[in-house]
Amino acid sequence: MDNHADTQPSEHHYDLTVIIAEEMASANLGLIFSTLRPSDYPAVEFLVCSGSDRTLLADVPEKPNVRIVTAQSDNRIPLLWADGIREATAHKIALTTAHCVPTNDWLDRLLAYPMDGNQVAVGGAIENAENDTRIGGVIYLLRYVRYTGARPSGPARDLAADNALYRKADILAHEDLLKIGFWEPSFHERFLAEGKSLEFDNQLVVVHHNCYTAKQFVRQRYSHGIEFGAARARTMTGPRRLMMIALAPLIPVVFTRKIMASARQDNRFNLGLNREMGWLLVFVLAWSAGEAVGYIRK
């Protein structure tokens, strides 16, 4: 049997499903699976969700507990996560992307979380590869500055789904959100409104190994910005949506200030006027333009 073929979930009971969204990062799959060692964890199900050509997924091992899930719509990461969540057979699901490589104790830590009571999610830290490129460093600053290992562990209101554990049933309870993809801010808001809790654990670590080119990431930011804006617009009244459209030129300012405020709390980031800051502004503008389009399109 070809374990790389799309199959129905097996009858095997798994304690955990790991969902790896692969978007333009197939080059990291070999390193990811050499770290995860699926053969050593038969009680863990591994799903690689991807819209890439199968020839690019050759480093996905052929194991009984490893499957490739072909994208049902497109290969944006939140939609790939949604595909994986629906396919998962365990009640606990861990989300990450192929741009992140877990540390050696990652799976053991995930398996140890009981995930009972009001606790619906645990998110971990995301560090950056030491030898990352300039573009990779800027992407890390833009996306993960609030989730470094320097952030104290404890109760949280926001987590990065690129390194997070959830209870599957709690996600499936909000199908109206999941049908447009797993955009974690919307789910976290719902969970907190229900009285459930989120936890940040700075010992649960993945390492960011960027594979995007600058051009690819600009397109990704613009596309994700549209979906984010459209998702928010669906919950707004007409007057509020018009107000957000009118205030759209301020989105880059607000976004950049948030990034800068978070970065100032960690002395590893150099926030001087340099080429990196130029790329940061380009990426922020791409997202902001997309978000404004999302409010308009709804």
PyMOL commands that set and color helices and strands:
alter all, ss='L'
color gray80, all
select helices_A, chain A and resi 26-36+38-40+54-57+77-87+106-112+134-147+168-172+175-178+184-193+214-233+238-246+248-263+275-297
alter helices_A, ss='H'
color red, helices_A
select strands_A, chain A and resi 16-22+44-50+66-70+92-97+100-102+119-128+154-156+163-167+197-208
alter strands_A, ss='S'
color yellow, strands_A
deselect
rebuild
show_as cartoon
